Every structure is written in structure tokens, then in C-alpha cells.
């Protein structure tokens, strides 16, 4: 009887996760396998295709003059956006963790950009705001060509991503609440100030969340193409032509699905290598309380 009950509970558990399993197979695993298969063909939109082996990958590194520029733009985008987003999210989380009047309302307001920021409408609004005659130049009293100057264009679209700091902020907020108060009290007795307590207590204690947020925000930055597509279209002079936008253009503008699939796998391998490097370095700066630190 107990065995039958346990079997029923196991089956019921699988039934509960069945929607996720179906979604994972249909929208993640099967497309991932198909993209690898397509990367070895010359498939076009709505057309026949044939197996061409590694020709798409050879073409990427031998004749595509835009590939290395897009990879370099993507790296600059990540280096610029991810640290700024995490610093801003942590700073806001620390402010919102204080006991202030109406703080719950502010927590909700600060999360809203993460819901709205990735939309086409916000990107279109951003384009209007940063025009030479837009509200940003009017407020600053400047005449900077934010969207037409390669020096500012990548920074401008990066601000949209930085503005969407809500998800990281919520995780930082939860992590800050888990830091034992007695550690701060002991540090205060020893004469440590707020700055020293921040670097010696707060950062080490929330370092696992910093690691998680870093990986997740790198993934988000690599997947983002809406802002570059709507705000600048990859220009000026391809200074904002990040890899996600290039893949989209090769797939749906040039109708070269096979080559775009190969570029997607290049981006995937780049993400794996970057994530692996971060995880390897984490042993030097991530503190795990159950292991006594690292």
C-alpha cells in the first residue's frame, strides 16, 4: 500500500511539471538541436537546403568582415552595461532596505522598468528622448548627437538595459535581508565604519547573489537586440551592431538561416566560455557560509 501511494505521488509530481517539460522540449531543446542542424546547411527562409558541413563556420572567420566588429561591440556592451547595472541595482537595494515611510511603494516603482524596459514602445520613446532636439539635450543644455555619433550611440542604448535593474535589485534586496545583524554590531564595536563594513561584511555575504546576477545579466545582455534595432538600427557606422542584432539581420533580412544559426552557436560558445571563466574566478571572491568562506 505504501509503495502504491509513493508511486502515485511520483506520478502526480510528473503531471505537475508536465507543462514545463513540454515547453522545454518544444521551445528550447528541439529548437536548439534544429539550430545546430541548420548551421551545417545553407537553408533559406521558405526554401530547400542541402548539407554543406562546416562551410558556414569557415565563412564566419574568413570572409565575414562584420563578424569581428559585432563581437567587439558585444564585448564592449557587456563590459559597459553589466557592471553599471549591478552597481546601480545594489545601491538602490541598500536604500530600499532602510526603514523609511512608504518604502513598499518605492520598491514597486523601482521594479516597474524591468517589466516595461524591454518593450518596443520604450525603445521608441528612448529614441525620441535622445534625439538632438529631444528632452535629454534640452534638460542638459547640450547639443550632443546621442544616436548619430559612434562615441555615444552604444552608451545610449546601454542605458535602456541599465534602467531595467529591477530583477537584480530584488535579489540583492533579499540577500541584504539575510546578512546577520550581529556581524555589523560586532564590526561597530571593533571600530569599523560603514564603508569598511560594506566591503568586509556586506559584499562577502551577498557574493553568491552577485555571482548569480552577473551570469544572468550577461545572458540578458547577449540576448538583447530590441534597443539596438529600434533606437539605432545597428548604426551609426555599425557601432551598435551587437551580435544578437546581426544574427536577426542575417536570418530574417538576408534570409540566411543556416549562417545565422552558425552565428548563434558561436555566441552560445562565447557565453559558455565567459560563464566558465566567471565560475572559475568565483573561488577567489565568492563566500559560502556553509564552507567557511573561500
N, C-alpha and C positions, 0 to 999 in steps of 0.2 A: 504493500500500500504506500509506504513511504517512497519507494522507488518510482511508482507511478506518479505520485504527487510532484516529486522532483523533476521528472521528465516533463510533466505538464507545465511546470514553472519555467523550465528551459525553453520549451516551445513558445510559451507566451512571451518570453523575453525576445525571441527572434521575431515574433509577429510585431512587437512594438518597434523594433529597429528596421523592419522590412522597408518602410518608405525611404529611410536613409540609404539602405543598401541599393534599392532600385535607382535612387537619384545618383548615388556614387557611380554605379555601373553605366548608366545612360549618359550622364553629363560630365563625368570625369575620366573614368578608366577607359571606356570604349573610345571616346574622342582622343585620349592620349595615345592609345595604340594606333588608331587610324592616322593621327598626325605623323607618327613615326613611319608608317607605311607610305603615306603620301609624300614624305620628304625624300623618298627613294624613287619617285616618279616625276613625270612632267605634267601632272594633272592641271587642267584649267577649269574655270568656272563653267559648269554645264557641258563639258566636253569629255572626250575619251582621253585615256592616258596610257602610258607604257612605262615599264620599269627602266630606269636609267642608272641605277646604282648610286654611287657617291658623287655624281656629277653636280648636284645642287650644292653639296658641301665644298667641292673643289672650286666651284664658281664663286662661292662666298669669299674665299680667301685669295682668289687670283684675279677676278675681274670686276667685282662689285666695289666701286670706288666710294660708295656711300655707306658701306657697312661699318668701316672703322670709325668714320665720323659719328655715326649713330651710337656706336658702342661708347665712344669717348663722351658724347653728350649725355648718355645714360649714366655713366660713372659720375660725371660732374653733377648731374641732377640728384643722384643718391647722396653724394657727399654733402651737397648743399641742403637738401630737404630733410633727410632723416635725423641728423643731429639737432637741427633747429627745431624740428617738430617735437622731439623727445624732451629737449630742454624746456621748451615752452609748455608742454604738457605737464612736466614735473613741477614747474614753477606755479602753474595755475592750480594743480592738485594740492600743493602745500598751502596755498592761500585758501582754497575751499575746505581744507581740513580744519581750519580755525573755527572757533565758536563765535560766529557773527550772526547778527539778526538777519533773517531772510536768506540764509545761506543755501537752503534747499532750492529756492527759486533760481539762484545764480548757478547752481550745479546743473540744473536742467537747461538753462540758457546756454551755458558753455558747451553742452553736448550737441546742441542743435546743428552747428556747422558740419559735424560728422555725418549727419543724416542728409543735409542739403548740398554739401560741398561738391560731391561727385556728379551732380546733375548737369545736363547741357545748359539749362537755364542760368545756373550760377556762373558757368564758364562764359556764357554770352554777356551776362552782366559785368563780369570781370573785364571783358574786352572793352566794354563801353567806359567803365571806370578808369581804365589805364590808357585811353586814347590821349593824344596830345592836348585835346580840348576837354578831357574828362575831369571828373571830380577830384582825382588824386593830384593832378598838376595844379588845379585851382586851389586846393587846400594847402599844398606845399609851396605855392607861389613859384613853381618851376615850369620849364617847357621841355621836359625830358621825353624823348620818344621811346617809351617803355616797350612798345610792341615792334617797333621798326628798327631798333638798334640792337645788334647781336650782343652787346655788352649787358643789356638789361632784360632781354626777352626771356631767357631761361629763368632768371631770378623772378620775373613777373609771374610766370606760370607756376613756379615753385611755391609761391606764396599761397596759391589755392590749396596745395597739398598740406602746407604747414598749418593753414587755417583749420583743417579738418583734424584737429588734435584730440577730439573728444574721446575716442575709444582708448587711446593711450592714457589720457588723463584719468579715466575711470579706473583703469588697472593700477595706476600709480596711487590714486586716492585709496583704493582698497589695501594696497601694500603698506602705505604710510600708517593706516589704522592698525596694522598688525605689529608695528615696531613697539616693543615693550617700553612703557614709560619709565620704568625704573632705570633703564640704561641712561636716559637723559638726566635723571636725577643724580645718578652716580657721577656722571660727567660734570654736572654743575658743581657738585661737592668738590671734585678734583680741580675745579677752576677752569674747566673748558668752556669757551664761549660758544655762541650759536654756529659760527662758521666752522669751527673745529668739530663740533658735534655733528654737523651736517656731513662733513667728509669722513669722519671716523665712525659714525653710527648709522646715520640715515642711508647714505649711499651703499655701504656694505650690506645692510639689512634688506634693502629693496633691489639688490643687484640681480637676483633671478628674474624679477619682473622687467628690469632694464634689458636683460638678455632677450627675453621673450618679445618685448616691444620692438627691440631693434630688428630682430628677424622678421616680425610681422610687417613692420613699416618698410623694410627693404622690399619685401614681396609686393606690398601695395604700390610702392614707387615704380617697380618694374612693370606692373600691370597697367598703370595709369597711362591713358592716351587721350582721354576726353578733353582735358585742358589744353594740351598741345594742339589737338585737332581743331577745336572750336576757336581758341584765342589767337593762335598764331599760324595754324596750318603747317607747322614744321619750320616756318621761316622765322626771321629773315636769314637768308643765306644758309638755310638748314641748321641754324644754331639751336633750334628746339626740336629737331627731328629725332626724338628718342626712339629706341628700338621698338617699343610697342606700336608707335605710330607708323614706323617703317614697315613693320610686319602687316599692319592693316592695309597700308597703301599697296604693297606688293600683292596681297591676297585679293582685295576687293576693288582696287582701282586698276591695277595692271593685270588682274585675273590670273596671277601666277601662284596658285595654291601650293604647288609642290615646293617651290622655292621658299615661300612664306612659312611652310611647315618646317623646313630645314632651319630657317632663322629662329623659329620658336624653340627648336631643340637646342640651338646654340645659346639662346637666352636662358633656357632651363638649366643647361650645364653650368653657365656662368653663375646662376643663382645657387646651385649646389656647391660650387667651389667657394663662393663668398660665404655661404652659410657654414660650410665646413671650417673655413678659416676662423670665423667668429666663434664657433663652438670650441675649436682648439684653443683659442686665446682665452676662453672663459675660465679655464683652470687657474689663470693668474689674477682674475679680478672679480669672479663671482663667488659670493659667500653663501654656503649652505649650512644652516644652523644645525641640522642633524648629523653633519660630518665634522663639526668643529671648526669649519672655515677652511679656506684654501689660500 
